[in-house]
């Protein structure tokens, strides 16, 4: 049961991190899509995943 609660907590934190980052960098003109794939990636990899997704989006 604790493992399930930990996963749900990490998902909620990942969604909040993505939304906050999107609001902050939206003024610069950069858009980070918030979808299931990005939420799962950020859930398991954390904050460096957001920057990695941003780099992949701009250079691919």
KEVODO-943269 format. One record per residue (C-alpha): residue number from 1; residue in one letter; x, y negated, z. Coordinates in nm, 2 decimals. Example, Ala and Ser with C-alpha at 12.3 -4.5 7.8 and 13.67 -1.06 7.14 Angstrom:
# residues 2
- pos_code_px_py_pz
- 1_a_1.23_0.45_0.78
- 2_s_1.37_0.11_0.71
END
This chain:
# residues 60
- pos_code_px_py_pz
- 1_x_0.00_0.00_0.00
- 2_x_0.28_-0.24_0.08
- 3_x_0.43_-0.18_-0.27
- 4_x_0.10_-0.28_-0.43
- 5_x_0.09_-0.60_-0.23
- 6_x_0.45_-0.68_-0.32
- 7_x_0.38_-0.64_-0.69
- 8_x_0.06_-0.86_-0.67
- 9_x_0.26_-1.12_-0.48
- 10_x_0.54_-1.12_-0.74
- 11_x_0.28_-1.15_-1.02
- 12_x_0.11_-1.46_-0.86
- 13_x_0.45_-1.62_-0.80
- 14_x_0.55_-1.56_-1.16
- 15_x_0.23_-1.72_-1.29
- 16_x_0.28_-2.02_-1.06
- 17_x_0.65_-2.05_-1.18
- 18_x_0.55_-2.03_-1.54
- 19_x_0.28_-2.29_-1.51
- 20_x_0.50_-2.53_-1.31
- 21_x_0.78_-2.49_-1.56
- 22_x_0.54_-2.55_-1.85
- 23_x_0.40_-2.86_-1.69
- 24_x_0.75_-3.00_-1.63
- 25_x_0.90_-2.93_-1.97
- 26_x_0.58_-3.01_-2.16
- 27_x_0.67_-3.38_-2.14
- 28_x_0.99_-3.31_-2.34
- 29_x_0.79_-3.13_-2.61
- 30_x_0.88_-2.77_-2.52
- 31_x_0.61_-2.52_-2.48
- 32_x_0.64_-2.19_-2.29
- 33_x_0.36_-1.96_-2.37
- 34_x_0.19_-1.81_-2.07
- 35_x_0.07_-1.46_-2.17
- 36_x_0.09_-1.11_-2.03
- 37_x_0.44_-1.04_-2.18
- 38_x_0.60_-1.35_-2.03
- 39_x_0.43_-1.30_-1.69
- 40_x_0.56_-0.94_-1.68
- 41_x_0.91_-1.04_-1.78
- 42_x_0.93_-1.32_-1.52
- 43_x_0.78_-1.09_-1.26
- 44_x_1.06_-0.84_-1.29
- 45_x_1.35_-1.07_-1.39
- 46_x_1.27_-1.39_-1.20
- 47_x_1.37_-1.75_-1.28
- 48_x_1.65_-1.66_-1.53
- 49_x_1.39_-1.50_-1.75
- 50_x_1.21_-1.83_-1.80
- 51_x_1.53_-1.98_-1.93
- 52_x_1.60_-1.67_-2.14
- 53_x_1.26_-1.69_-2.30
- 54_x_1.31_-2.06_-2.37
- 55_x_1.64_-1.99_-2.54
- 56_x_1.49_-1.71_-2.75
- 57_x_1.19_-1.92_-2.85
- 58_x_1.41_-2.21_-2.97
- 59_x_1.68_-2.01_-3.15
- 60_x_1.47_-1.73_-3.32
END
